[in-house]
C-alpha cells in the first residue's frame, strides 16, 4: 500500500520538475534570441554614442557653471576684502 501511495507523489514531483525545466529552457531560449538580435543590430551602439554625446554636453555645462561659481566667489572675496579695508582705512588694489 505504501508503494502505490508513493508512486503518484513521485510522478507528480517528476512532472513538476519537468515543467520547471521546460520553463527554464524557454526562458533561456528567449534570452538568447534577444541577445542574438541585439548583437546584429546597431541600436545598442547608437545608444552608447548618444549617451557619450549627452555626457560631454553635461560636462561642458558643469565646466561653465564651475567657472561662473568661481567668478562669483572671487568677486565676493574681493568685495569682502574691500569692505574690510574700507572699514580699517586701508586701500586695496586688484592684482592683474
WORA-V368788 format. One record per backbone hydrogen bond with DSSP energy under -0.5 kcal/mol. CO is the residue of the C=O (numbers start at 0). NH is the residue of the N-H. If there is no record, write none. Layout:
# WORA-V368788
CO_NH ; CO_NH
This chain:
# WORA-V368788
0_4 ; 1_5 ; 2_6 ; 3_7 ; 4_8 ; 5_9 ; 6_10 ; 7_11 ; 8_12 ; 9_13 ; 10_14 ; 11_15 ; 12_16 ; 13_17 ; 14_18 ; 15_19 ; 16_20 ; 17_21 ; 18_22 ; 19_23 ; 20_24 ; 21_25 ; 22_26 ; 23_27 ; 24_28 ; 25_29 ; 26_30 ; 27_31 ; 28_32 ; 29_33 ; 30_34 ; 31_35 ; 32_36 ; 33_37 ; 34_38 ; 35_39 ; 36_40 ; 41_45 ; 42_46 ; 43_47 ; 44_48 ; 45_49 ; 46_50 ; 47_51 ; 48_52 ; 49_53 ; 50_54 ; 51_55 ; 52_56 ; 53_57 ; 54_58 ; 55_59 ; 56_60 ; 57_61 ; 58_62 ; 59_63 ; 60_64 ; 61_65 ; 62_66 ; 63_67 ; 64_68 ; 65_69 ; 66_70 ; 67_71 ; 68_72 ; 69_73 ; 70_74 ; 71_75 ; 72_76 ; 73_77 ; 74_78 ; 75_79 ; 76_80 ; 77_81 ; 78_82 ; 79_83 ; 80_84 ; 81_85 ; 82_86 ; 83_87 ; 84_88 ; 84_89 ; 92_94
